[in-house]
Structure formats: structure tokens, C-alpha cells
Amino acid sequence: MTTLARWGVVSTIKAPLGAVLDFAAWHLELGAHRLYIYLDDAAPDIEAALAGHPKIRVQHTDAAWWGKRNGRPNKHQLRQCKNARHANNRKAETEWLAHIDVDEFLLPAYPISDQLSELPQNALCARVRPVEALAPGKGSAPSDTAFKAFHLDQDARQKAAEACFPTWGPHLSGGFLSHVAGKLFFRTGLKGLNIKIHNVILDGEENPGQADLTGTELGHFHADSWDHFKRAYRFRLERGSYRAELKPQVRRGDAVNLHDLFRAIEAEAGEDGLRAFFQEVCTATPELCERLEAHGLLRRRVMNLPGLREKHFPGVSPA
């Protein structure tokens, strides 16, 4: 009888308690054997809520933590990668780890343990492709979350983006604001594994033996409400996924990157322009859901995060 693969998640987190509990409860419900949570800032309420759970290992990465690791990197992306490498180098408690963020939720079609166990032994990592959550609108029901997906083929992706997002599609890869690269599961215990945000490197080889975990998507809540988008907007422009040095998402001569696109929208129409962009690209309107459905790019998922939070962390208030 084949023993199913145990899997876990590693994440560096700076988020409110409620968001962390939702993230943890969702993945515990899916069957995660371990969650390695690295807190980027002091958060005693989160530490207290997580520390008692037998499947969670929580670590506050304070000054003493970074003092033993050549200092705290200025960029949060570097801190994420260093923490993921720490999780991989500790005594293995799982056969696989996924390196994802607190706003990313694994969405499997069937148990993840089964999917990972089906991979060939030479697959040292497995990619999970993203779908991007839409803000609730008249095209979604209160009980479900709507997501937009994208085609892997570049030409099909761009045609669908321009059909589904008629104003802004020419500048957006698949209509996404965030990454389309996805994230990786990697086999644990691989000595010298260099873990990046979207890739891993072993002995100079990028993503050795990579497979696609086609039975799982990565639900990314990058801009799932106007308030969320607006709160994160300035940070993302300066240091995050909309920063100036990033390349345009779309491979065509007249495409601009998200930084320049948002600056132009803001310069022309201010916050009203940004809100109009958000309404077309990020909101589950009936029109957008109909267009996505026609292209096979609409996903719906009932998540019930409050119920799962209470199940796995009974009596812990997110307030």
C-alpha cells in the first residue's frame, strides 16, 4: 500500500489576525500536515493564536532572529526566501512544502496528498498556476468567490484578455494584476536548495524536474475589494508588485508596465480613474463573469472561511 505524501506550507506573514487565521484554517482543512509561519513583525496575538496548534510552527523573526542570519534584509522578498530556506533546512516533517503568501489559497480539485503522490520521483518541484479573486459584485453569489483564470498559450491569453477586459486588456497578461508564474511545491530535504519567490534552484539548475500540479490552482486574493486595492496601492507602487523597475506584463512593443499604467490613469483621472479600472478588471460584474465564462476562464469556489476559522481555532476572535 502506497503511503500518501505529507505536505505543508511555508509563509512569511505581515497581516491582521483574521487574515492569518483564514489562511491557516483553509490549509489545515485541506490536509496540510505542517504550517511554518514566519511573522515579519511582532504580533503577540497571532503567536498566541497559532502556537498551541499541533500542526503549526510559528516564529517571530525579531532582531535576535536576524542577528544570527547576517542581518535583516531590507526587501521583504529576500526575507521570504530566507525564511523558506530555514523551513526546508530544519528536520523534515513533510515530504513537500509550498512556498506561498498569506493572500494565496490552494484550490485543489481532489486531495493534494494524492496529487503529489502521483508525481514521478524525478519531479523535485511542482508548479501551481494562479487564479485571481474578483471583488464581490452582481455576477457572484454571497456564498461563493469568483476567480479569473488565464490561458497558458500566450496568443490565446492575450486574445482572451482583450475580449474580457476591453479597455485595459492590451496591457495586462490575462487580465491579471499580479503574477501569472504561480508558485511551487518542492520536495523537502534537498541540501543546497535555493528557494526564490516563484522558482527554486539546485546545483545551478532552475526548477529541476518541474511538473505541473494540474489538479490544483492557487487562488490569489490580490485585490479582492476596492478597500484592499487602495490600502496596498502605494506600497505596491514603491516596493511591491507595481514597482517601476518591473517589466511590462505583455510582450508587445507598446505595452507599459503596471507602474506606468497606474501612474497614467491617476494623472488623467485621479482616484476615479483607478476605481473605474478596478470595476472593469477586478469586480465580478455580470458582464465580466459572462465574458470569462465564454472563454472558459471563470472559476467559482465556496470557501466559508469564517466557518473554517471557528472549526480550527474555536473561540479565537479575529477582532
C-alpha positions in Angstrom: 0.0 0.0 0.0 1.4 3.4 -1.0 1.8 6.0 1.7 0.4 9.3 0.6 2.8 12.3 0.6 2.6 14.6 3.6 2.7 18.3 2.6 2.9 21.6 4.2 3.1 25.4 3.7 5.8 27.9 4.5 4.8 31.6 4.5 6.3 34.9 5.8 3.4 36.9 7.0 2.6 40.5 8.0 -1.2 40.6 8.1 -4.1 41.1 10.6 -5.0 38.2 12.8 -8.2 37.4 10.9 -6.4 37.0 7.6 -3.8 34.7 9.2 -6.5 32.6 10.8 -8.3 32.3 7.4 -5.1 31.3 5.7 -4.2 28.7 8.3 -7.7 27.2 8.7 -8.1 26.8 5.0 -4.9 24.8 4.5 -5.4 22.8 7.7 -8.8 21.8 6.3 -7.2 20.8 3.0 -5.0 18.4 4.9 -1.7 20.3 5.5 0.5 18.3 7.8 2.5 21.4 8.8 2.3 25.1 8.5 5.5 27.1 9.0 4.6 30.7 9.7 7.3 33.3 10.0 5.9 36.6 11.4 7.6 39.6 9.8 6.8 41.9 12.7 5.9 41.5 16.3 2.3 40.1 16.6 1.8 38.5 20.0 -1.9 37.9 19.3 -1.1 35.9 16.2 1.7 34.0 18.0 -0.7 33.1 20.8 -3.5 32.0 18.5 -1.2 29.8 16.4 1.4 28.5 18.8 -0.9 26.0 20.5 -1.9 24.2 17.3 0.0 20.9 16.9 0.4 21.3 13.2 1.7 24.9 13.2 5.2 26.1 13.8 5.3 29.9 14.4 8.4 32.0 14.6 8.6 35.8 15.2 11.6 36.9 13.1 12.8 39.6 15.6 16.1 41.3 15.8 17.7 38.3 17.6 16.5 36.0 14.8 18.0 38.1 12.0 21.1 38.9 14.1 22.0 35.2 13.8 21.5 35.3 10.0 23.7 38.2 8.8 21.1 40.9 9.5 17.5 41.6 8.3 17.2 42.1 4.5 15.6 45.3 3.6 13.4 43.8 0.9 10.5 41.6 2.1 11.1 39.3 -0.9 14.5 38.4 0.4 13.2 37.8 3.9 10.5 35.5 2.5 13.2 33.4 0.6 15.5 33.2 3.6 12.7 32.0 5.9 11.6 29.4 3.3 15.1 28.1 3.2 15.1 27.9 7.0 11.9 25.8 6.9 13.4 23.5 4.3 16.7 23.0 6.3 15.0 22.0 9.6 14.2 18.4 10.4 11.8 17.3 7.7 8.2 16.8 8.9 6.7 16.6 5.4 7.7 15.3 2.0 6.6 18.5 0.2 6.3 22.2 1.0 4.5 25.0 -0.8 6.0 28.5 -0.5 3.1 30.9 -0.8 1.8 34.1 0.7 -1.0 34.8 3.2 -3.3 36.0 0.4 -2.9 32.8 -1.6 -5.1 29.8 -1.1 -4.5 26.4 -2.7 -7.6 25.3 -4.5 -7.4 21.5 -5.3 -9.9 19.5 -7.4 -9.0 16.5 -5.3 -6.7 15.9 -2.3 -3.3 17.4 -2.6 -1.6 14.4 -1.0 -3.0 12.3 -3.8 -1.8 14.7 -6.4 1.7 14.9 -5.0 2.0 11.1 -4.6 1.1 10.7 -8.3 4.2 12.7 -9.4 7.3 10.9 -10.7 10.3 10.6 -8.4 12.4 12.8 -10.6 9.9 15.7 -10.2 11.6 17.8 -7.5 9.1 20.6 -7.7 5.6 21.1 -8.9 4.1 24.4 -10.2 0.6 25.6 -9.2 -0.9 28.1 -11.6 -2.8 31.1 -10.1 -6.3 32.3 -10.5 -7.1 35.8 -9.3 -10.0 36.6 -6.9 -12.6 39.1 -8.1 -14.3 41.5 -5.7 -17.9 40.6 -5.0 -20.3 42.0 -7.5 -23.7 41.3 -9.0 -22.1 38.5 -11.0 -21.3 36.5 -7.9 -23.4 35.0 -5.1 -22.8 35.8 -1.5 -21.8 32.2 -0.8 -19.1 31.9 -3.5 -15.9 33.6 -4.6 -15.4 34.2 -8.3 -11.9 33.9 -9.8 -10.5 34.8 -13.2 -8.1 32.3 -14.8 -5.8 32.6 -17.9 -4.7 30.5 -20.8 -1.1 29.2 -20.8 -0.8 29.8 -24.6 0.4 33.4 -25.0 -1.6 34.2 -28.1 -4.8 32.7 -26.6 -4.2 34.5 -23.3 -3.8 37.9 -25.0 -6.9 37.5 -27.2 -9.0 36.5 -24.2 -7.6 39.3 -22.1 -8.6 41.9 -24.8 -12.0 40.4 -25.2 -12.7 40.2 -21.4 -11.1 43.5 -20.4 -11.7 45.7 -23.4 -10.2 48.9 -22.0 -7.1 47.6 -20.2 -6.6 44.1 -21.6 -3.8 45.1 -24.0 -1.6 45.9 -21.0 -2.5 43.0 -18.8 -1.3 39.5 -19.1 -4.6 37.5 -18.9 -6.2 40.5 -17.2 -4.1 39.8 -14.0 -2.7 42.5 -11.8 -0.3 40.1 -10.0 1.9 37.2 -11.1 0.9 34.6 -13.6 4.0 32.5 -12.9 2.4 30.7 -10.0 4.1 29.2 -7.0 5.9 25.9 -6.3 5.7 22.9 -4.2 9.2 21.5 -3.6 10.5 18.2 -2.1 11.9 18.8 1.3 15.4 17.8 2.4 17.2 18.8 -0.8 20.5 20.1 0.5 21.6 23.4 -1.0 18.1 24.2 -2.4 17.9 27.9 -3.1 14.2 28.9 -2.8 13.0 32.0 -4.6 9.5 33.5 -4.8 8.4 31.7 -8.0 11.3 29.2 -8.5 13.9 27.0 -6.9 17.5 26.4 -7.9 19.5 23.3 -7.1 23.2 22.9 -8.2 22.7 25.7 -10.7 19.6 24.2 -12.3 16.3 26.1 -12.1 13.3 24.1 -11.2 14.8 20.6 -11.6 12.3 18.1 -12.9 9.4 20.6 -12.7 5.9 19.1 -13.1 2.6 21.0 -13.3 0.2 20.2 -10.5 -2.8 20.5 -12.9 -5.3 19.4 -10.3 -4.7 22.5 -8.1 -5.0 26.2 -8.7 -3.7 29.0 -6.5 -6.5 31.4 -5.5 -4.8 34.8 -5.2 -6.7 37.4 -3.2 -4.5 40.2 -4.6 -7.2 42.8 -5.0 -10.4 41.2 -3.7 -12.0 44.5 -2.7 -11.7 48.2 -3.6 -10.5 49.0 0.0 -7.9 46.2 -0.2 -6.6 47.5 -3.5 -6.5 51.1 -2.3 -4.7 50.2 1.0 -2.0 48.3 -0.7 -1.6 50.5 -3.8 1.1 52.9 -2.6 3.3 50.2 -1.2 3.0 48.1 -4.3 3.9 51.1 -6.5 7.0 51.8 -4.5 8.2 48.4 -3.3 5.8 45.7 -4.4 4.3 44.1 -7.5 3.7 47.5 -9.3 7.2 48.9 -8.7 8.9 50.9 -11.5 11.7 48.5 -12.4 9.4 45.6 -13.3 8.9 44.7 -17.0 5.6 45.1 -18.8 3.4 42.0 -18.4 2.5 41.9 -22.1 5.1 41.0 -24.7 4.4 43.7 -27.3 6.1 46.9 -28.2 3.6 49.4 -27.0 2.8 47.7 -23.7 3.7 49.6 -20.4 4.3 48.1 -17.0 1.8 48.3 -14.2 3.6 51.2 -12.5 3.4 53.4 -15.6 -0.1 52.3 -16.4 -1.4 53.2 -12.9 0.6 56.5 -12.9 -1.0 57.4 -16.2 -4.5 56.5 -15.1 -4.0 58.5 -11.9 -2.6 61.5 -13.7 -5.6 61.7 -16.0 -8.5 60.9 -13.7 -7.2 60.5 -10.2 -8.9 58.1 -7.8 -12.0 58.0 -10.0 -9.8 56.6 -12.8 -8.4 53.9 -10.6 -11.9 53.0 -9.4 -13.1 52.7 -13.0 -10.1 50.4 -13.7 -10.9 48.3 -10.7 -14.5 48.0 -11.7 -13.7 46.7 -15.1 -10.7 44.4 -14.2 -11.3 43.2 -10.7 -15.0 43.2 -9.9 -17.4 40.2 -10.5 -19.9 42.2 -12.7 -22.4 40.1 -14.7 -20.7 41.3 -17.9 -17.2 40.3 -16.9 -18.3 36.9 -15.5 -20.2 36.2 -18.7 -17.2 37.1 -20.8 -14.8 35.0 -18.7 -17.3 32.1 -18.8 -17.4 32.3 -22.6 -13.6 31.9 -22.7 -13.5 29.1 -20.1 -11.8 31.4 -17.6 -14.3 31.7 -14.8 -13.9 29.8 -11.6 -16.3 29.7 -8.6 -15.5 28.4 -5.2 -17.5 28.2 -1.9 -14.9 28.8 0.8 -16.8 29.6 4.1 -13.7 31.0 5.8 -15.5 32.1 8.9 -16.8 28.6 9.5 -13.4 27.0 8.9 -11.7 29.6 11.2 -14.1 28.7 14.0 -13.6 24.9 13.4 -9.8 25.1 13.6 -9.4 28.0 16.1 -12.5 27.8 18.2 -13.2 30.8 20.4 -10.4 32.9 18.8 -11.8 36.3 17.8 -10.2 38.0 14.7 -11.2 41.4 16.0 
